[in-house]
Amino acid sequence: MNGVSRATVTGWLLASPLVVVLAGFLVLPIITIVVVSFWQTTEFAIVPAFSFENYEFLFGSAVTWKVFAATFRYAVITWALTLSIGFTVAYYLAFHIRSQNVQIALFLLCTIPFWTSNIIRMISWIPFLGRNGLANQTLLDWGMIDEPVEWLLYSDFSVILAFVHLYTLFMVVPIFNTMMRIDRKLLEAARDGGASGFQTLVHVILPLTKPGIMIGTIFVLTLVMGDFITVRFMSGSQSANVGRLISNDIGLLQYPSASATAVVLLCTVLIMIAILLRFVNIRKEL
């Protein structure tokens, strides 16, 4: 009994630094945001009085629903594209590259964009996609268009393109890691059993890769849902998502309203993650 108690105490002591950090930098700020979301605002001050008016205004506004719909649209499209690209890249690295050194080299090549900041990577698209940019100039030279295409920049297309550029690696890494853990004897057994390459992919590789897909999905969805600077830059401030809604309220010093929106966004993301985790037990699989 003393041994069990000693082990329990030792475990808590080892975990206590992380608990303190999480409590101070995660739990406490979230509690503060929830509390502030119920405060009232006047023209000149923030009143710490309990009220549901921020949530009533939030859910009663048609603009809020449109912004949330746009946010979900960005998230779903980005998820579909990053999953397609990430799965293809991870599959190629894991099953078609035999040399471990080449695998490492190609994997490091995928990380090159992360050697610069998100802002620089986003800005680099502007001279490429602009009206007089390289993309339009190339299409004009090839005779594919008669005049510059306007929707390449400052549009939903450019926003999603930037999202895919920024977050595809977050899908590649967990899928690649899961694929590398697959026992190659299973693939040989599937081939010996007469399964085609497509059948092996669907019935063997895909089910065993589900944990990596779910982890990548959680990364991409949460990052896109909370992003605001990408939408601002790449849409030319013509589009909005929930992150921009929060940013605008903060800029106007409407902290209770921004807090209420942040709480709703947090709850939405947590619900999405809970639904995703119903499809696979990540802790058991990994």
N, C-alpha and C positions, 0 to 999 in steps of 0.2 A: 504493500500500500504506500509505504514511504517512497519506494522507487517510482511508482506511478505519479505520486504528487510531485516528486522532484523533477520528473520528466515533463510534467505539465507546466510547472513553474518555469523550467528552463525554456520550454517552447514559447511561452508568453513573453519571457524576457528577450528572446531572440527576435520575436515578431514586433515587440513594442516600438522600436524606432520607425518601422514602416507604418505602424498604426498611428503614431504621432504625426508623421508626415502627411498621411492620407486624411487624418482628422483635421489638421490645420490648413491644408492646401486644397482639399477637395470637399469634405463634408461640411465644414464650417462656411465656406463661400456659398455652397448650394443652399444651406439653411438661410443664410443672409439674403440671398436672392429671393427665396420663397417668401420670407418675411416682408421684404421691401415691395414685393409684387402686390401686397394687400394694402399698401399705403395710398394716401390720397395726394393729389397735386393741385395746387392753385396756380394763379398766374405768376406768383413771385416766390413760392416756397413749396417744399415737400412736407406734408403733414403726416406724422406717424400715427394715423388713425385707421383702424381696421375697416376695410371696405372691399366690395366685390366689383367696384365700378370699372377697374382696369380690365377684368376678365369679361364683364358685360359688354364693354366697348369693343374688346378684341373679337369676341365671337359674334357680335352684332354687326360687324363691319363687313361689307362685301369685298372690300379691298383685301382684308385679311385672308379670306378664303381663296381669292385669286392668287395671292402671294404664296400661300401654302401649296396650292395646286401647281404653280410654276416650280416651286422647290421640289415637289415630288416628281414632276416631269424631268427636271434636270437630273435628279438622283437615279431614276429608273433608266433613262437613256444612257447616262454615264456608266451605270452598273452593267448594262447589257453589252456596251462596247468594250469596257475594260475586261469583262469576263471573257468575251470572245478573243480579244487580243492576248490577255494574260494566260488563258488556258492553252492557246496555240503556242505561245512562246515557251511556256513551262513544259509542255508536251515535247516540243522539239529538243529542248535542252536535256530533258530527263531520259528520253528514249531513242533519240537519233544521234546524240553526241556521245561517242564511246569514251573518249579521252577525258579524264577528270580535269586535267589542266585546261583543256579547251572549254569545258563546261564553266570552270571558274572564270576564265577570261571573258567569255560571252556574257556570263552573269554580271560581271563587273562592268561590262560595256553598257548593260541596261541601267546601271546606276549613274552613268555619267551626267544625265540631266540634274541629278540631285546634288551635284557639286556646286551648283549655283542656287540662289534664292528663288522662291516662287515668283516674286515680282519680276525679276530679270527674265525668267522663262516666259512669263506672260507677255511682257513688253516685247520680247523678241518676235512674237507673232504679228505685231502691229505693222511693221514695215513689209512683212511678207504678204499679209492679207489685205492691206489697204488698197484704195482705189488705184493708186499708182504703184502698187507693190509688185513684188516679184511674181506672185501667182497670176494676177491679172495681166501683167506684161507678157508672161509666157503664153497664156491662153490667147492673147491678141496676136502674138507672133505666129502661133500655130494656126491661126484662122478659125479657132473654135468658137470665139465670140466676136461680136462687132463693136462692143463697147464694154468698159469695165463693169464687172459684177459688183453690185453694191452690198449684197448680203453676206459676203465673205467676212467682213469685219463689222463690229458693233451690232451683233445680232445673236440670236440663240445658237446659231451654228458656231460662231467663234467662242461662245461661252462653253459649249459642250466640248469643242475641240480642245480648249485649254484644260478643262476638267480631265479629259482622257489623258492628255499629255502629263498632267501633274500626278494623277493617281493610279495609272496603270501598274506601276511597280508594286503598289500595295496589294494588287491582285496576283501578280506574278510570283512574289516571294512565298506566300503561304501555299499556293498550289504546287509550286516547284518543290518545296520542302516535303509536302505530302507525297508527291509522286516519287521522290527519291527513296521514300520509306517502303514503297510497294515491292513485295518479293517478286523478283523476275521469274521465279519458278511458276508463279501463277499464270503469267503470260505464256510461258512455254506450254503449260498444261492446257490452256485455252486453245492454242494453235494445234497441239497434238489431238485435241478433241474435235478438230474440224471447224473451229470458229474463225470467221473472217476477221480482217483487221477492224472493220467497223463494229462487229459484234463484240470483239474483245474490248474495244473502246467503251462501248455502251454498257456492257454487262460486267466488266471487270475493273477497268481503270476509273471510269466515272464514279461508281459507287465508293471505291476506295479513296477517291479524291474529294469526297464531299466535305470532310472537315476543313481542308484547305480552301475550298470554294466558299464555305460559310464564313471563315475567318476573313478572307479577302472581301467578301460582300459586306461584312460588318464594318471593316475599315473604310471602304469606298463610300458606303451610304452615310456613315456618320460624318466623314470629312466633307462630303458634298452638301449635306443638310446644314452643316454649321458654317460653311464658307460664305463669305460676303465680298471679299476684295476681288475675287476672280470675276464675279458677276458685274461688279462696278466697272472694272477696267475693260473687260472684253465686250461688254454690251454698250459701252459709252454712256453709262448711267441711264440707258433706255429700258432696262429690265430690272426686276427686283426678285429677291428671295427673302426667306425669313431672316437670314443673317443681316441683310441690308436693312430690313425693317428695324431690327434691334439697334444696328449702328446709327440709323437716322434718329431714333428716339434718344439715344445717348448723346448725339450731337446737339439735340434740342434740350438736353438736361431733363428729359422725361424718364427719370430712372425707374419709377414704379411701373410705367407702361412697358419699358424695355425689359424689366424683370418678369413681368407677366408673360410677355411673348417668349422669353427665354425658358420659363418654366413649362409652357405648353410645348415648345420645341423639344426640350429635354424629355418630357413624358412621351412625346411622339416617337422619338428615337429609341427610348427604352422599350416601348411596346413593339417596335419593329424588331429590335434585337431579341426580345423574348419570343416572338413568333419564329424568327429564324432558328433560334436554339431548340425549338420544338422538332425541327427536322433532323437534327443530329446532336448526339451527346459529344461535344467537342472534348470535354475532359476525359471521357472514356476512350474515345478514338485516338487521342494523342498520347 
